[in-house]
């Protein structure tokens, strides 16, 4: 963990902001996934979950580009 923080600082990144951004994107993707499924996520296979994840990721990226 300390190494990652030091690498972020070396790259002139704010480690706290970077971690918060990663957490926010993760939550946004889960929200997108939950919006398109018709049963609990635990009932889907890993392959299905990966497909939902990639769809959510692409949708959010497209939304970011249009801003």
ABEGO torsion letter per residue (X at the ends): XAAAAAAAAAAGBBAAAAAAAAAAAAAAAAAAAAAABABBAAABBAAAAAAAAAAAAAAAAAAAAAX
